[in-house]
C-alpha cells in the first residue's frame, strides 16, 4: 500500500510536469507562428518560399545537440534528434 506522503510527492512532480507541458505548448505555438511568418515574408518579398531547408534543420540540430551535451543532464542525442525532427515535420505540414 502506498504511503500518502509519497503519493503527494508524486503528485507534486506530476504537477510540475504539467506546468512544463503547458510552457512547451506555448513555446511550440510561438515557434510555429514564427515559421509561418518567415514563409509569409519570403512570399511578400518575392523570395523563393522554402517549406523545407535541410541545411537550416541540420544547423539547428547540431546546435541543440551541442547545447545538450554541455548540460549537466543530457538527453540522448538520438532522442533529441527525434523530437526536433517531429517538430520540423509538423511545422512543414502546417503549410
C-alpha positions in Angstrom: 0.0 0.0 0.0 1.3 3.4 -1.0 2.2 5.9 1.7 0.1 9.1 1.5 3.3 11.2 1.8 4.8 9.5 -1.2 1.6 9.9 -3.2 1.7 13.6 -2.5 5.3 13.8 -3.6 4.5 12.1 -6.9 1.5 14.3 -7.5 3.7 17.4 -6.9 6.2 16.1 -9.5 3.3 15.4 -11.9 2.0 18.9 -11.4 5.5 20.3 -12.3 5.5 18.2 -15.5 2.0 19.5 -16.4 3.3 23.1 -15.9 6.3 22.3 -18.2 4.0 20.8 -20.8 1.9 24.0 -20.8 5.0 26.1 -21.3 6.2 23.7 -24.1 2.9 24.1 -25.9 3.1 27.9 -25.7 6.7 27.8 -27.0 5.7 25.4 -29.8 2.9 27.7 -30.9 5.3 30.7 -30.9 7.8 28.7 -32.9 5.1 27.6 -35.4 3.9 31.2 -35.8 7.4 32.5 -36.4 8.0 29.8 -39.0 4.7 30.8 -40.7 5.9 34.4 -40.6 9.2 33.6 -42.3 7.3 31.9 -45.2 4.8 34.7 -45.5 7.7 37.3 -45.6 9.6 35.2 -48.2 6.5 35.3 -50.4 5.9 39.0 -49.7 9.5 39.9 -50.6 9.4 37.9 -53.8 11.8 35.3 -52.4 11.6 31.6 -53.2 9.4 30.1 -50.5 11.2 27.3 -48.7 8.9 24.9 -47.0 11.9 22.7 -46.2 15.5 23.8 -45.6 17.7 20.7 -44.9 20.7 22.9 -44.2 18.8 25.0 -41.7 17.4 22.0 -39.9 20.8 20.3 -39.7 22.3 23.5 -38.3 19.6 23.7 -35.7 20.0 20.0 -34.7 23.8 20.4 -34.5 23.5 23.5 -32.3 20.9 21.9 -30.0 22.9 18.6 -29.7 26.0 20.6 -28.7 24.0 22.5 -26.0 22.5 19.3 -24.8 25.9 17.6 -24.5 27.2 20.5 -22.4 24.3 20.3 -19.9 24.5 18.6 -16.5 21.8 16.1 -17.5 22.0 15.5 -21.3 19.3 13.6 -23.2 20.4 11.0 -25.7 21.3 12.7 -29.0 19.0 10.3 -30.9 16.1 11.3 -28.7 16.8 15.0 -29.1 17.0 14.4 -32.9 13.7 12.5 -33.0 11.9 15.3 -31.1 13.2 18.1 -33.3 12.6 16.1 -36.5 9.0 15.7 -35.4 8.8 19.5 -34.7 10.3 20.3 -38.1 7.8 17.9 -39.8 4.8 19.4 -38.0 5.9 22.9 -39.0 6.1 21.9 -42.6 2.8 20.1 -42.6 1.2 23.3 -41.3 1.7 24.8 -44.8 
